[in-house]
Amino acid sequence: MPATEASRLIRTKELSPVELTEAMLERIDRINPRINAFITVTADLARKGAKEAEARAQRGELISPLDGISLSFKDLTPTAGIRTTMGSKFLENNVPTEDSLVAKRMRGAGMVVLGKTNTPAHGYKDMADNLLGPPARNPWKLDRTTGGSSGGAAGAVAAGLGPLAQGGDGAGSIRIPASLSGVVGFKPSYGRVPNNQPNGNYWAATVHNGPIARSVRDCAMLLQIMAGPDPIDPLSIDAPPEDYVAACDGNIKGLKVVWSGDLGYAAVDPEVREIAHRAALRFLDLGCVLEERDPRWDNPYQWAKDLWAIKQAAREYERGQLHPEWLEPTLTIQIFDALRFTAIDFDKMLQARSKFYDQARAFFETCDLLLTPTMPVGAWSVEPGVEEGPSEIGGRKVGHNLFDRVPFTFPHNQTGYPAITLPAGFTAEGLPVGLQIVGRWHQDSTVLKAAANFESIEPWTDKRPQLD
């Protein structure tokens, strides 16, 4: 049942928040040991919240449209009184005394917290494994990864362990697992949802909080709660949020849409590319003007990869010296990779980012939307390690760094432009493939409208992994 429908039934008193919560907890108890989507399950807290929501519903005093609806938080998100590990051995028993802003908003809306979802240490890579426990497994094929870093969140939604999940996206960490797990994930414009976690560097301006759900309108409902300015984030968008649910209505006839299957440089599996291309062609049926071409911007791979490594080193280097065994091998590689750079190198990377933004802005002056595959390949092995991930994509050798696997997602963290992924089909192996829709500067509503239109002619919510 989508959250939009559950919300309606709670308002009309046809569905009890307690009934919904118990159903979710029962399913988590039954399914989670097989997929490890949750690190921490807050059953007692969820039951308490559900009873309070039910009392409000009976009085006709619901706080928000999502009052009484079940929700999970990514375990990078500080939550008062709930263990928040950040996926790190260094924070294995960390229990914050305060909510992050996004957690405060969603809990304040009456949402029922089911628990915290699996993630790599501080979200450093595109898989959801850590040194605290078993990795998150893809509900469609249990020997494959869910992706990451919001892998537990996407896996939980795909497996029906709650209708809504909060995720964070610094290089694709909402869209990567949503694509590989066959659900919808939206990275709103940078600053649309104020950011005060998971890292303390507001000025890096790459990490976006956003929703993961099984439908576009469910994502829009959750974004409505999350969005809005706050001085806690100096780069938050100083404007009230739009009605994102209403933005899903109406047609997109006449929009100028560009499809690029590889951006002119990315390695892409031919099957994945073809599935996403067929999905992109449906925009002709929606009345759009569709053009196939590459954006002709510089490949941002090297400097974006280096900036990412520097961020990891700044956070982990000193404490990693105390307990190097508490760092994953691929994280250690990133840290030592960063140590070779000077301050001058760092500033040159920021200059390259500025140049890339100018190129992307110029491209989007020629169109309303960019369509690409979300990921260049289907889900790979769940097993972590130095050699994790595919060694070859589309006949080309690739490295084992996350940036070798996410060419379509991370560029839009560098620009801050809104981007959504939604299911486009399945490979011959039965693995989900996502279509990414990227919009112009601050055009979140246009992206949601386009996604809702596509979803209306390519419905997929009846397709579910067979876990029962």
C-alpha positions, 0 to 999 in steps of 0.5 A: 500500500502506498503511503498516500493511500495509507494516509487517506485511510488513516484520515477516514479512520479505516486504517489504524496506525497501530495496525499498520505499525504492527504489520511492518514490525512483523514483516521486519522481524520475518524478512530483515534477518535475510536482507539486513536492511535495518541495523537497529529496530525501534519496536517499542518506540514505534508502538508508542508512536503508533498509539499516540498517532491513533489517539490523534486520528480518533480525535480528528487532530492529525498533525500532518498527512504523514501522521501515523505512517511508518518511516526508517532513518538512514543510520547516518542521521542523528536521532535523539535516544536512538543508537546512531552508528554512522556505520562505523566501529568508532561510533558503534554505541553512539546514542545522540541526545538531539535529533538532526533537523530532518529527523526533528521535522519528520518525528514532529510530523507524527511519523512512526520510527521503525528504526535505522537502516544499514549504511557503510561508514559515514556513507563513504561508498556505493555498497551498504556494508560495514564492520558492525554486522552483515551487509544489506542484501538486494531483495531481488537477488540476495547474493547482490548488493543493494547499492549504497550508501542508503542501501538499507533504506532502499532495500527496506522499501523494496522489501516492504519493510515500511513505505517510506525511508529517509536517505542522504546523497553525496555522490548518488547515495539515494539514487544508486540503491534506489536504482539497484533495488527497484524503487524511487529515490529523489535527490532534491536541489541542494539546500532544499532540505537543510543539511546538518549531517552526516558531516560538519562541512556545510560549505562542501555543498554535496550532501542532499537529504531526500526521500526513498519510496515505492512511488513518486507521489510518496516521495513528494509527500515525504519531501513536503515534510523534509523541505524548507529553509533553516539557518542551521544550514547557511546554504539552505534555499531561503524560500518556502517549499512548494506543494510537491504532491500537487506538482505531480499533477498535470502533463509535461507536453512540450518539455525539451528533453535530452537523452544521453546513454553514456554522457559521451564518456561513461562505460555502460552495460549494453543491456542496461543502456537499452532498457533505460533508452526504451524508457526514455523514448516513452517521453515522446508518448508524453508529448515531450520534444526528445533529442538524443545527444551528449551534454559535451561537458568535461568528464568530472571523474578525476577531481570529484574522486579526489575531493571525495577522498580528501573528505574521507581523510579529513574525517578519518585519518587521525582516529584511523591512526588509533584503530586502523583495524576499524577502517575498511580496506577500501576506505583506507585506500581513499584516505592514503590516496588523499594524503598526496594532495597539497592545499594548492591541489585542493583549490584547483579541484574546486576551480574545476568544480566551478568550471563544470558547474558553468558547463552544466548550467550552459547545457541546461539552458538548451533543455528542461530535462536530462535523461540517463541510465541511473547506474551503468550496470545491474547490482553486483556481488554483495561481498565487500573487499578491496576487489569489490564491484565489477572489474568490467562494464560494457566491455571496458575495464573499470577500477574498484573505486565507487566513482568508476561505477557511478558516472551518472549520479555524482555530477549532479551532486557537484552542481546541486541540480535535482535528480530522481531515479525510478524503475525502468525495467529489469535485466535478463537476470531479473535485476532492476534498472533505473532511469534518471531524470535531472532538472534545471537549477531549483526545478524540483517540481518539474522533475517530480511532475516528469517522473509522475507522468512517466510512472503513469504510463509505466506502472511498476508497483505491482512488481515486488521481490519474492521474499515470502 
